[in-house]
Amino acid sequence: MFLALAESLNFSKSAEQLFMTQPALSKAIREIEGTLGLPLFERTTRSVQLTEGGAKLLPVARTIVGEYEAGLQRLRTSAQQEALQLAIAALPSFAHALMPSVCAALEREHPAVQITVHDCSNGAAIKRLLNYEVDFALASVAPSHPDLMYQELLRDRFVLLSCPPWSRQVRARMHLDELMDLPLITLTNASTALRYISAAYLQRGVEFRPKMQMDQVGTIAAFVRKGLGIAVLPYLGMLPIGSLRGMQLSEVVDGPVRSLGLVTRRTGSRSPLVTAAMQAVQDASTAVMERHPAWILPPHAQGRKPRGAAR
């Protein structure tokens, strides 16, 4: 904090750089000055300047921080020599569809690799990336944070999942307006899937109100099998259910299309392992599109329709 303020001589800029509030930074600097027993900065309503004591402390602080960062780097290098480590955050549906083949490909090339996959919500995935807890994230909805980049990998169409008791009301092709009178089951507000379907109805001036909301797709499937409702999900979100025996998959003709992509930090170097993992993700995305061309669309695809609904 002392170095940041000494370089910018601006509390607002330094606080923003340190991801803290200006009052918190001011309090911290006062505490440092109290501990040292001398003022480090001269403050006026218009400017901030180093005191004589602050100027003498500056090269000492730079040396201390430099040695600390060099020590951390030596520690990282030592750890990397002992084992290859990779951490990825991904939406559960994305993790289910891509990560098994990605990890298998990486283990073939790097037998000693140690992979951690955090299957979590979109917001949690982005937060882990910003906190340097993962090397990259697989998420939906391009993040607005200036330090992150989003590369769309594929687009995921919405489907209906129902069982025989609803066969008269649910056809192979359905429109959004026809879903309003059905007992729909969706994921909870934490899911990007719900945001997409809610936005689609909002564009029609209608508030989307499902019958039930749940956190896990497997739980939704159990309710659908009992005839308690009809699930509306992205196609990839439906895949973890496993068996569709006895259930009908229907197209939402004018439904939204969910964007799924690779989120990375704009700055910083990438290890060869991270680069290989990102390429494996792109290859796996292509394979998923080839296996499910009726429902999974390539990036920026427009106007493609499913070739038919499956039972």
Long-range contacts (C-beta under 8 A, 24 or more apart in sequence): 1-25, 1-28, 1-29, 1-32, 2-29, 2-32, 2-40, 2-54, 2-57, 2-61, 3-58, 3-61, 3-62, 3-65, 5-29, 5-41, 5-48, 6-40, 6-50, 6-54, 6-58, 6-61, 9-47, 9-48, 9-49, 9-50, 10-48, 11-48, 80-271, 83-112, 83-114, 84-110, 84-112, 84-113, 84-114, 84-273, 85-113, 85-114, 85-115, 85-116, 86-113, 86-114, 86-115, 86-116, 86-135, 86-273, 86-274, 86-277, 87-115, 87-116, 87-117, 87-118, 87-128, 87-133, 87-134, 87-135, 88-115, 88-116, 88-117, 88-118, 88-134, 88-135, 88-136, 88-137, 88-138, 88-277, 89-117, 89-118, 89-120, 89-124, 89-125, 89-126, 89-128, 89-129, 89-133, 89-134, 89-136, 89-137, 89-138, 89-139, 90-117, 90-118, 90-119, 90-120, 90-125, 90-137, 90-138, 90-139, 91-119, 91-120, 91-121, 91-122, 91-125, 91-138, 91-139, 91-140, 91-192, 91-260, 92-119, 92-120, 92-217, 92-237, 92-240, 93-156, 93-217, 93-234, 93-236, 93-237, 93-239, 93-240, 94-138, 94-139, 94-140, 94-236, 94-260, 95-119, 95-138, 96-236, 96-239, 96-240, 97-236, 97-239, 97-284, 97-288, 98-138, 98-281, 98-284, 98-285, 98-288, 101-280, 101-284, 101-287, 102-277, 102-280, 102-281, 102-284, 105-280, 105-283, 105-284, 106-273, 106-276, 106-277, 106-280, 109-276, 110-273, 110-276, 113-273, 121-190, 121-191, 122-191, 122-192, 123-190, 125-263, 126-263, 129-263, 129-264, 129-265, 135-270, 135-271, 135-274, 135-277, 136-262, 136-263, 136-264, 136-265, 136-274, 136-277, 136-278, 137-262, 137-263, 137-264, 138-260, 138-261, 138-262, 138-263, 138-281, 139-192, 139-260, 139-261, 139-263, 140-192, 140-258, 140-259, 140-260, 140-261, 141-192, 141-195, 141-259, 142-259, 142-261, 142-263, 143-263, 146-266, 147-265, 147-266, 147-267, 148-263, 148-264, 148-265, 148-266, 149-263, 149-264, 149-265, 149-266, 150-261, 150-262, 150-263, 151-261, 151-262, 151-263, 151-264, 152-259, 152-260, 152-261, 152-299, 152-300, 153-260, 153-261, 153-262, 153-281, 153-282, 153-285, 153-299, 154-260, 154-261, 154-285, 154-288, 154-289, 154-296, 154-297, 154-298, 154-299, 155-257, 155-258, 155-259, 155-260, 155-296, 155-297, 155-298, 155-299, 155-300, 155-301, 156-234, 156-235, 156-236, 156-237, 156-257, 156-258, 156-259, 156-260, 156-295, 156-296, 156-297, 157-234, 157-235, 157-251, 157-252, 157-255, 157-257, 157-258, 157-295, 157-296, 157-297, 157-306, 158-193, 158-196, 158-197, 158-232, 158-233, 158-234, 158-235, 158-252, 158-255, 158-256, 158-257, 158-258, 159-232, 159-233, 159-234, 159-235, 159-238, 159-249, 159-250, 159-251, 159-252, 159-295, 160-230, 160-231, 160-232, 160-248, 160-249, 160-250, 160-251, 160-252, 161-220, 161-221, 161-224, 161-230, 161-231, 161-232, 161-233, 161-238, 161-241, 161-244, 161-247, 161-248, 161-249, 161-250, 162-224, 162-230, 162-231, 162-247, 162-248, 162-250, 163-224, 163-225, 163-226, 163-227, 163-246, 163-247, 163-248, 164-227, 164-246, 164-248, 165-227, 166-227, 166-230, 167-248, 170-230, 170-248, 170-250, 171-250, 172-248, 172-250, 172-251, 172-308, 172-309, 173-250, 173-251, 173-253, 173-309, 174-250, 174-251, 174-252, 174-253, 175-252, 175-253, 175-254, 176-200, 176-201, 176-204, 176-252, 176-254, 176-255, 177-204, 179-232, 179-252, 180-206, 182-229, 182-230, 183-211, 183-212, 183-228, 183-229, 183-230, 184-210, 184-211, 184-212, 184-229, 184-230, 184-231, 184-232, 185-210, 185-211, 185-212, 185-213, 185-214, 185-220, 185-223, 185-224, 185-228, 185-229, 185-230, 185-231, 185-232, 186-210, 186-212, 186-213, 186-214, 186-220, 186-231, 186-232, 186-233, 187-213, 187-214, 187-215, 187-217, 187-220, 187-233, 187-237, 188-213, 188-214, 188-215, 189-213, 190-215, 192-258, 193-233, 193-234, 193-237, 193-258, 196-234, 196-256, 196-257, 196-258, 197-232, 197-255, 197-256, 199-256, 200-255, 200-256, 217-241, 221-247, 234-258, 235-292, 235-295, 235-296, 236-260, 236-288, 236-296, 244-310, 244-311, 247-311, 248-309, 248-311, 249-309, 249-310, 249-311, 250-309, 251-305, 251-306, 251-309, 253-305, 257-297, 261-299
